[in-house]
């Protein structure tokens, strides 16, 4: 092919909006007859020109005009549309107050699937684990906590020290502190497990990983 140092430019009238804020999402989104954008489980009365997004529970709003309401499992943010760029200030306040919500989220994505925190207290934590087909968590152990796994969908292949167990739907297995363990999904559908952790250290610092997770 013959080389050339010539170049050309063309005018393109395509329209552009850098959707980097909740206000921008309202501007470009499809609105209802009251100029609202409603996503998720949302119930409104006398609400207009607003963006409301519910991700984990019902959000009910009355008498709002020109507002943004965003609900997640961690928190609910409410703001007039013209103030949504100030959300970063709220993050600064959360960090200054030492709030975990600034850095830790209840729904956490992992290479093997999703971990969702259902309940958290000083000596116990309840998680919902969703493992993708063929995936497993890392081979690990804990010194200061035990774990109870209840399978609610699918079949789990569980390593407990030198034993391999098959745990089906509605069955459970107990992992005492100090026991090397792993849970794997050998099936072609997602594996759903309720994990109950008990002990005096539920943080990641008490997790000793011996092998990496299996990622299909």
Secondary structure, DSSP 8 states (H G I E B T S, - for coil): --------------------SHHHHHHHS---TTS-EEESSEEEES-BS-EEEESSS-EEEES-BSEEEEE-SS-EEEEEGGGGGGHHHHHHHHHHTT-GGGT--SEEEETTEEEEEEEEETTEEEEEEEE-TT-B--EEEESSEEEEEEEEES-EEEEETTEEEEE-TT-EEEE-TT--EEEEE-SSS-EEEEEEEEES--SGGGEEEEE-----
